[in-house]
Amino acid sequence: MNEVRVGIIGIGNMGTSHCKWITEGQVPGMKLYAVCDIKPERLNWVKKNISSDIACFNNYIELLNSGLIDAVIIATPHYIHSQIATVAFAQKIHVMTEKPAGVFTKQVREMNEAAEKSGCVFGIMYNQRTIHLYRKMREIIKSGEFGEIKRTNWIITDWYRSQAYYNSGGWRATWTGEGGGVLINQCPHNLDLWQWICGMPIKVRAFCHEGKWHDIEVEDDVTAYVEYANGATGVFITTTADCPGTNRFEVTLEDGKLICENGKLEMYKCSINEREFNKTNTEPFGKPEVIHSIVETDCISTTHVGVLNAFTGAILQGEPLIANGIEGINGLTISNAIHLSSWLDETIELPLNEDLYLAELNKRIAASKKDCK
């Protein structure tokens, strides 16, 4: 194989972008052969603006059974990501899914099992893993040069959305349409980066305020506290109602701290490991000297196109993915645990009780009063 024949399911905002990137030649080795959308006007847009030669389907099963494609990009509403992927894997079709991997971990786990059984390439569009600041932050922490993590703190409140945004579609911010609010819609990238850089927590205690700032039925204001296996703690704060918002990711380690904010990565390096200083210092108010610097990076962030190129390389040459699709369950596990903790008003220990989460989610879906068309 010297070319990946790809289909795109869902020609909304992201699906449209994928169409353009591929047909503009930004993903060498990948060619768009087919698209699918339930809205005729979106298929007409493809015929008119991309190419009349592209096969158009209004049913994803028909596209996947067509024999026209080797790989598929899934850019549909959240609930059916895993459903479509599972069918694709059964047809031995490679899959790239938009975030999130799904709405609840039980369905994502089943999708991951189907992926492993198929032997197909499975990627997820965690394009923010390509951002140079986050890559460098992870590199420094994983190297061990700063010792173990003691505390993580991410204030990610620059996801402002007005009521007009939520009014733009009946499916938005509903349990039936999206399966959640800011956690499942805006924050999947942040939750993935949080665990990718700092590791998975073992305990979660959270408070989700549903419809606090908007006329919606899902959460628009969240504060979560987590604990890690080594005793470190973390806090994750998010909302769609702060203006101006904040995006500050801080990680404190034994030898200093890293702060990612305002387009730069700051380093505060202690002259001696704090744990060692704590044991040996004899001055009541003594503390290690600290050197502050701005961390240099390669300044390269390939974002979505980089993820698609890596996906193509994985299919054609066995090259590594930016993000393996099976890793999508990690950030979603944190998201589900945050919801469950708030719903039950208790601390949730990981691994997550997936059946309990799904039962609680289904209660909210059944009680939903929103039009999700």
C-alpha positions in Angstrom: 0.0 0.0 0.0 1.4 3.4 -1.0 -1.8 5.4 -0.4 -4.4 5.5 2.3 -7.9 5.7 1.0 -9.8 7.5 3.7 -13.5 8.2 4.4 -14.8 10.9 6.8 -18.0 10.3 8.8 -19.5 13.6 10.0 -19.0 16.7 7.9 -19.6 19.3 10.6 -16.9 21.7 11.8 -14.1 19.2 12.3 -15.1 16.9 9.4 -15.1 19.9 7.1 -11.6 20.8 8.3 -10.4 17.3 7.7 -11.8 17.4 4.2 -9.8 20.5 3.4 -6.5 19.4 5.0 -6.5 16.2 3.1 -7.6 17.5 -0.3 -5.2 20.5 0.0 -2.3 18.0 0.1 -1.4 18.6 3.7 -1.5 14.9 4.5 0.8 13.2 1.9 -0.1 9.6 1.3 -3.8 10.1 2.3 -6.6 10.6 -0.3 -10.2 11.3 0.4 -12.5 8.8 -1.3 -15.8 9.0 0.6 -17.8 11.0 3.1 -20.9 10.4 5.2 -23.4 12.7 6.8 -27.1 12.5 7.7 -27.6 16.1 6.4 -28.0 16.3 2.6 -26.7 19.8 2.6 -23.3 18.8 4.0 -22.9 16.1 1.3 -23.9 18.7 -1.4 -21.2 21.0 0.1 -18.6 18.3 -0.4 -19.7 17.7 -4.0 -19.6 21.4 -4.7 -16.5 22.5 -2.8 -14.3 19.5 -2.6 -14.9 17.1 -5.5 -17.8 15.6 -7.3 -15.8 12.4 -7.6 -16.0 11.7 -3.8 -18.6 9.0 -2.9 -21.3 10.4 -0.6 -23.3 8.3 1.9 -26.0 9.2 4.5 -25.5 5.9 6.4 -22.1 5.1 7.9 -22.7 1.3 7.7 -23.0 1.6 3.9 -19.7 3.6 3.7 -17.8 1.1 5.9 -19.2 -1.8 3.8 -18.4 -0.1 0.4 -14.9 -1.3 0.0 -13.8 2.2 -1.0 -11.7 3.0 2.0 -8.8 1.7 4.1 -9.3 4.1 6.9 -12.0 6.3 8.5 -12.0 9.6 10.4 -14.9 9.8 12.8 -16.1 13.3 13.5 -19.6 12.7 14.7 -21.4 13.5 18.0 -19.7 11.9 21.0 -22.1 9.0 21.7 -21.5 7.2 18.5 -17.7 7.5 18.2 -17.1 4.0 19.7 -20.1 2.5 17.9 -18.8 3.5 14.5 -15.2 2.6 15.4 -16.3 -0.9 16.5 -18.0 -1.5 13.2 -15.0 -0.2 11.3 -12.6 -2.6 13.2 -14.8 -5.5 12.3 -14.3 -4.6 8.6 -10.5 -4.3 9.2 -10.6 -0.5 8.6 -8.1 1.7 10.4 -9.7 4.4 12.6 -8.9 7.9 13.6 -11.5 9.3 16.0 -12.1 12.8 17.2 -12.1 13.4 20.9 -13.6 12.3 23.2 -13.2 8.5 22.7 -16.8 8.2 23.9 -19.1 9.3 26.7 -18.6 6.5 29.2 -15.7 4.2 29.7 -17.6 0.9 29.4 -18.3 1.6 25.7 -14.8 2.8 25.1 -13.3 -0.3 26.7 -15.3 -2.5 24.3 -14.1 -0.3 21.4 -10.5 -0.8 22.6 -10.9 -4.5 22.7 -12.3 -4.5 19.2 -9.3 -2.4 18.1 -6.8 -4.8 19.6 -8.5 -7.8 18.1 -8.6 -6.3 14.6 -4.9 -5.4 14.4 -5.8 -2.1 12.8 -4.2 1.2 13.4 -6.2 3.2 15.9 -5.5 6.9 16.6 -7.3 9.6 18.5 -7.2 13.3 17.7 -5.3 14.5 20.7 -3.7 17.2 18.7 -2.7 19.2 21.7 -0.1 16.6 22.5 1.8 18.1 19.6 2.0 21.5 21.2 5.7 22.2 22.0 5.1 23.5 25.6 3.2 20.4 26.7 5.7 18.1 25.0 8.6 19.8 26.8 6.8 19.8 30.1 6.2 16.1 29.8 9.8 15.5 28.7 11.2 17.3 31.8 8.8 15.5 34.2 9.3 12.1 32.8 13.1 12.5 32.8 13.1 12.4 36.6 15.5 15.4 36.8 13.0 17.2 39.0 12.2 14.2 41.2 8.7 13.1 42.0 5.6 15.1 41.5 4.2 16.6 44.7 1.3 18.7 43.4 -0.5 19.4 40.1 -2.9 22.3 39.5 -4.7 23.2 36.3 -7.0 26.2 36.2 -8.5 26.0 32.7 -11.4 28.5 32.6 -10.8 30.1 29.2 -13.6 28.0 27.6 -16.1 30.9 27.7 -19.4 30.1 26.0 -22.5 32.4 26.1 -26.1 31.2 26.2 -26.2 31.7 22.4 -23.7 28.9 21.9 -25.9 26.5 23.9 -29.0 27.7 22.1 -27.4 27.0 18.7 -28.3 23.3 18.8 -30.8 21.3 20.8 -28.3 18.5 21.4 -25.8 20.9 23.1 -25.2 20.6 26.8 -27.7 17.8 27.3 -27.4 14.3 28.8 -29.0 12.7 25.8 -27.1 14.7 23.2 -23.6 15.0 24.7 -23.5 13.1 27.9 -22.1 16.0 29.8 -21.0 19.6 29.6 -17.7 21.3 30.0 -15.9 18.0 30.9 -17.0 16.0 27.9 -17.1 18.8 25.3 -14.4 21.4 26.1 -12.0 19.6 28.4 -11.1 16.2 26.9 -7.8 17.6 25.6 -6.9 19.1 29.0 -7.8 15.9 30.9 -5.8 13.9 28.4 -2.8 16.2 28.8 -3.1 16.2 32.6 -2.8 12.4 32.8 -0.3 12.2 29.9 2.1 14.6 31.7 1.4 13.8 35.3 0.0 10.2 35.3 -3.4 8.8 36.4 -4.8 9.6 39.8 -6.1 6.9 42.2 -8.8 8.9 44.0 -11.1 11.7 42.8 -13.4 14.0 44.8 -15.3 16.6 42.8 -18.0 19.1 42.7 -19.9 19.7 39.4 -22.5 22.5 39.3 -25.1 21.9 36.6 -26.6 24.9 34.9 -25.0 27.2 37.4 -24.2 30.0 34.9 -26.3 29.0 31.8 -29.8 27.6 31.1 -28.5 24.0 30.5 -28.9 20.7 32.3 -25.3 19.6 32.5 -22.2 20.9 34.3 -20.7 24.3 33.5 -18.6 24.8 36.6 -16.3 22.1 38.0 -13.7 21.8 40.8 -12.0 18.4 41.2 -9.4 17.2 43.8 -7.3 14.1 43.0 -4.7 12.0 44.8 -1.9 10.0 43.1 -0.3 6.7 44.1 2.9 8.5 45.4 0.9 10.7 47.7 0.9 13.8 45.4 -2.3 15.7 45.1 -3.9 17.7 42.3 -6.7 20.2 41.5 -8.5 20.7 38.2 -10.8 23.7 37.9 -12.9 24.5 34.8 -16.0 26.4 33.6 -17.5 27.9 30.5 -18.6 31.1 32.3 -15.4 33.0 33.3 -14.5 36.0 31.1 -11.7 36.6 31.0 -10.7 33.1 31.8 -7.4 31.5 32.8 -5.2 28.7 31.5 -2.5 28.0 34.0 -1.0 24.5 34.4 1.4 24.2 37.3 3.3 21.1 38.5 5.3 21.2 41.7 8.0 18.6 42.1 10.7 17.7 44.6 13.3 19.9 42.8 11.1 22.9 41.8 8.1 23.6 39.7 7.0 24.1 36.1 4.3 26.6 35.0 2.7 26.6 31.6 0.8 29.9 31.0 0.5 32.7 28.4 2.4 30.8 25.7 5.5 30.1 27.7 6.9 27.4 30.1 8.6 28.7 33.2 11.0 26.7 35.3 11.8 27.2 39.0 14.7 25.0 39.9 15.7 24.5 43.5 19.5 24.4 44.4 18.8 21.1 46.3 16.0 18.6 46.4 13.3 19.9 48.7 12.9 16.6 50.4 16.6 16.4 51.1 16.7 20.0 52.3 13.8 19.4 54.6 15.8 16.6 56.3 19.2 18.4 56.6 18.3 22.1 57.0 18.9 23.5 60.6 17.6 27.0 60.0 14.0 27.6 61.2 13.1 29.8 58.2 15.7 28.3 55.7 14.7 27.3 52.2 16.6 26.3 49.1 17.7 28.9 46.6 15.6 28.9 43.5 16.7 29.8 39.9 13.9 31.0 37.6 14.1 30.6 33.8 12.0 30.4 30.6 12.3 26.9 29.1 13.5 26.7 25.5 11.5 24.5 23.2 11.6 23.6 19.5 8.5 25.9 19.0 7.0 23.2 16.7 3.3 22.4 17.1 1.9 20.3 14.3 -1.6 20.1 15.7 -4.4 18.3 13.7 -2.4 17.9 10.5 0.5 16.4 12.5 -1.8 13.8 14.0 -3.2 12.9 10.5 0.3 12.6 9.1 1.4 10.3 11.9 -1.8 8.2 11.4 -0.9 7.9 7.7 2.7 7.0 8.6 1.5 4.4 11.0 -0.6 2.7 8.3 1.9 2.9 5.5 5.2 2.5 7.3 4.4 1.4 10.9 5.5 4.7 12.3 4.4 5.8 15.8 1.1 7.6 16.4 0.8 10.9 18.2 -1.8 9.3 20.4 -2.9 5.7 20.4 -6.7 5.5 20.3 -6.8 3.1 23.3 -5.4 5.9 25.5 -8.6 7.8 25.0 -10.0 5.9 28.0 -7.6 7.5 30.4 -8.9 11.1 30.3 -12.4 9.9 30.0 -12.0 7.8 33.2 -11.1 11.0 35.0 -14.0 12.8 33.5 -16.4 10.0 34.5 -15.0 9.8 38.0 -15.4 13.6 38.4 -19.1 13.3 37.4 -19.7 10.2 39.6 -18.0 11.8 42.6 -20.3 14.8 42.3 -23.4 12.8 41.7 -22.9 10.5 44.7 -21.2 13.2 46.9 -18.3 10.9 47.7 -14.7 10.1 46.9 -14.3 7.8 43.9 -11.4 5.3 43.8 -9.9 4.1 40.5 -10.3 1.8 38.7 -13.8 3.2 38.1 -17.0 1.2 38.7 -18.1 1.5 35.1 -21.5 -0.1 35.6 -22.3 2.3 38.5 -21.3 5.3 36.4 -23.4 4.1 33.4 -26.5 3.5 35.7 -26.2 7.1 37.1 -25.7 8.5 33.6 -28.8 6.7 32.4 -30.8 8.2 35.2 -29.9 11.6 33.9 -30.6 10.7 30.3 -34.1 9.4 31.3 -34.8 12.7 33.1 -33.6 14.9 30.3 -36.1 17.4 29.2 -34.1 18.9 26.3 -34.8 18.5 22.6 -31.7 16.8 21.2 -32.5 17.0 17.5 
